[in-house]
Amino acid sequence: MLALFAITALGVLPLFFYRLDLSKLTFSSSIPVVAGIGIELTAYAPTLAALMVAGFMLRPHGIRKLLRPVIRWRVGIQWYLIAFAGPSILFVVADLIRLAVGAPLPTSWFAIPSAGAAAFLAGALIAGSFGEEVGWRGFGQPRLQLQYGAFWAAVMVGFVWSVWHLWPVVAPGGIDTTNWSDIGLTFLRLISMSIVYAWLYNSTRGSLLIVMLAHAGHNIAVRMVPAADSVTHGDLVVASLYAAAAAAIVIGAGGRWLTRRRVFPDSRSPQPLITTHVGT
């Protein structure tokens, strides 16, 4: 965790040095190269921290073992569909709920990003998927769930994920674009998503590829199935739907492993799988 926040702090530092106000930045804003590199460094902090720790703790093959699940692609086609299409379906359901209760609706139900937004989205897909998930689900989840169970491991990973995800709040101008309800909903959504992603991870015998697709699917849904007023992390309906999905998984699959499979990822052995009985 120390490595995670040290890398994040290093990445955010140029924003203070150049006094860049996040509340005034747009996709077309011109920023110093060093600041851009810092933002990218921050986006990749979870994976970079995991690679550093794995290389130190699990040498000589720690990094190779950590990255192996990224190419674990032999899983059922249903997991690809759930991971990639699931978030967009959830966002559409959120809009249907708003329509039913008379809440504000987005100006359109489907949006094609501008060139600048599309470039940002492409970077966000890579950073959000590979840049984060190797750390969250690749390193943190499998180690914590052996001791605390998959549910509590996912909650802990989700809590750290939420704290880290709020780094823009402490950057210049960040507090002007965030309120307390946004912070609370960020924790609700990301902890719930962490439970959903742990379910995907354990149900696919530790496929980080599937989890990365789910993360990418969410980022695509945010841009292409917009909420009212472009709300993302502060959206009560979306956060509640993720929480409902997480609750359904815990009830249906049990909290010990968050899956009915009998084969689970094991971070301790060279062979990444163990066989055991499902329990709650």
Secondary structure by P-SEA (a helix, b strand, c coil): caaaaaaaaaaaaaaaaaccccccccccccccaaaaaaaaaaaaaaaaaaaaaaaaccccaaaaaaacccccccccaaaaaaaaaaaaaaaaaaaaaaaaaccccccccbbbbcaaaaaaaaaaaaaaacccccccccccaaaaaacccaaaaaaaaaaaaaaaaacccccccccccccaaaaaaaaaaaaaaaaaaaaaaaaacccaaaaaaaaaaaaaaacccccccccccccaaaaaaaaaaaaaaaaaccccccccccbbbbccccccbbbbbbcc
